[in-house]
Amino acid sequence: SGQPVAAATIRVPSAGLVVAANDSGWFSLERLPEGGFEISVTHVAYHPWRKTVAAVADLGVIRLEPLILEGQEIVVTGTRARRGESPVAFDNLTQEEIRRAHYAQDVPMLLTESPGVYAYSDNGNGIGYSYLSIRGFSQRRISVLINGVPLNDPESHEVYWIDLADLPENTQDIQIQRGVGTTLYGANSIGGTVNVLTHYFSPVREVTANSGFGSYNTRKFTVGFNSGLIEGRHSVYGRFSRIVSAGYRDNAWTDLWSYFLAAARYDEKWTNRLNIFGGPEQTHLAYKGLPRWFLNGDTAFFDTTTINKGSLPRPSGDPDRDRRYNPFEWEGETDNFNQPHYQWLTEYRHDSLWRFENTAYYIKGKGYYDQLRSGADFGQYQLNPFPTPGPNNDTVIIDEADQLWRRRWVENDFWGFIPRVTRKHHRGELTAGIEFNRLVADHW
């Protein structure tokens, strides 16, 4: 058609070069080998292209042959910023950049190289409970979307990345927008937006397996498959992962499972894609921080101060040892949760001017965490005092517990749909749509 192919991947294997075409289809190559080289171009919607040339000047314009009908990728464009069009500061993290930087850490830790982004994790090594802020706004004020579906918890607006372990393995692109977004991102986008697009289908059939081992007894195992394009219109993709880590802090281990299953069908005017992803997690709680004097191993301060030190022990005097201390010492103080996601993305192109898109989703969350409390007053937990025989045949009223174990449990059903219609005209595009969702949450 003569239209530019954005995000095509260009490889020169002999030089170890991998670059991506920009929105205008342009790319540049440096440090090329002398005496000729082989270059390849791949894109999900086109047949792979390969050629051996003596110099870049011999390439000219590269034309790709469509593999499937043009425009039959589902990309939620209504919530994506575009250079030169969107009045917002943003960065795009490409699939190649994600693969280079990701080992097993959560998404917030992966994004810390972006301007204005700060992240930290409870257990100290970026695997487990991690938190993100943009320009000082916490993730409760940042709109997080996966294929246009809101990830923020509808009750608290919090984002629980731990429920989506190894998500970058299935990510095509992450866009970070800094500052206030549009109404398309929801009310909690005052601080910014993190927009995740999951894996596009590759025309290459493959089965992969990899494993890794790192500090603090961190291990990762992954297997995946990709069917390629079947009969020109079907595609199936899947991946299973497990990540375990002892954590940097004491007693801050994590045990994470992850799966991602997707299927797509491409028709003349319709595209349908089904995504199912999630995985159960179990982790030891480590969300309590430590004061600076403890991190510095200041034993003199501990011995002389009159402040309430709470339940902290006397520091050892070794800062490297003390900073790893976790106040949650009881082994049963764990978090256990599972949150599978179901997404059905549909696109219908009536003609070159009209396009209809709809995303239907269902998120099921269920789990609990256990806590140990000392010196617990029964009234705080709506428990009735009870009598017991005393040492002198008298009656003693018990109204508190030296130690009390409690479980906090939640079950969420969150579903909705986001239809949108787009009309191209001589001055640009007009997009209109609605969003409907419903949450049913139960706690005890």
SULCOR-V313212 format. One record per residue. SS is DSSP state (~ for helix, > for strand, _ for the rest). Layout:
<<SS> <SS>>
This chain:
<<_> <_> <_> <_> <_> <_> <_> <_> <>> <>> <>> <>> <~> <~> <~> <_> <>> <>> <>> <>> <_> <_> <_> <_> <_> <_> <_> <_> <_> <_> <_> <_> <_> <_> <_> <_> <>> <>> <>> <>> <>> <>> <>> <_> <_> <>> <>> <>> <>> <>> <>> <>> <>> <_> <_> <~> <~> <~> <_> <_> <_> <_> <_> <_> <_> <>> <_> <_> <_> <_> <_> <_> <_> <_> <_> <_> <~> <~> <~> <_> <_> <_> <_> <_> <_> <_> <_> <_> <>> <>> <>> <>> <>> <>> <~> <~> <~> <~> <~> <~> <~> <_> <_> <_> <_> <_> <~> <~> <~> <~> <_> <_> <_> <_> <_> <_> <>> <>> <>> <>> <>> <_> <_> <_> <_> <_> <_> <_> <_> <>> <>> <>> <>> <>> <_> <_> <>> <>> <~> <~> <~> <>> <>> <>> <>> <>> <_> <_> <>> <>> <_> <_> <_> <_> <_> <_> <_> <_> <_> <_> <~> <~> <~> <~> <_> <_> <~> <~> <~> <~> <>> <>> <>> <>> <>> <>> <>> <>> <_> <_> <_> <_> <~> <~> <~> <_> <_> <_> <_> <_> <_> <>> <>> <>> <>> <>> <>> <>> <_> <_> <_> <_> <_> <_> <_> <>> <>> <>> <>> <>> <>> <>> <>> <>> <~> <~> <~> <>> <>> <>> <>> <>> <>> <>> <>> <>> <_> <_> <_> <>> <_> <_> <_> <>> <>> <>> <>> <>> <>> <>> <>> <>> <>> <>> <>> <_> <_> <_> <_> <_> <_> <_> <_> <>> <>> <>> <>> <>> <>> <>> <>> <>> <>> <>> <>> <>> <_> <_> <_> <>> <>> <>> <>> <>> <>> <>> <>> <>> <_> <_> <>> <>> <>> <>> <_> <_> <_> <_> <_> <_> <_> <~> <~> <~> <~> <_> <_> <_> <~> <~> <~> <~> <~> <~> <_> <_> <_> <_> <_> <_> <_> <_> <_> <_> <_> <_> <_> <_> <~> <~> <~> <~> <_> <_> <_> <_> <_> <_> <_> <_> <_> <_> <_> <>> <>> <>> <>> <>> <>> <>> <>> <>> <>> <>> <>> <>> <>> <>> <>> <_> <_> <_> <_> <>> <>> <>> <>> <>> <>> <>> <>> <>> <>> <>> <>> <>> <>> <>> <>> <>> <>> <>> <>> <>> <>> <>> <>> <~> <~> <~> <~> <_> <_> <_> <_> <>> <>> <>> <>> <_> <_> <_> <_> <_> <>> <>> <>> <>> <_> <>> <>> <>> <>> <>> <>> <>> <>> <>> <>> <>> <>> <>> <>> <>> <>> <>> <>> <>> <>> <>> <>> <>> <>> <>> <>> <_> <_> <>> <>> <>> <>> <>> <>> <_> <_> <>> <>> <>> <>> <>> <>> <>> <>> <_>>
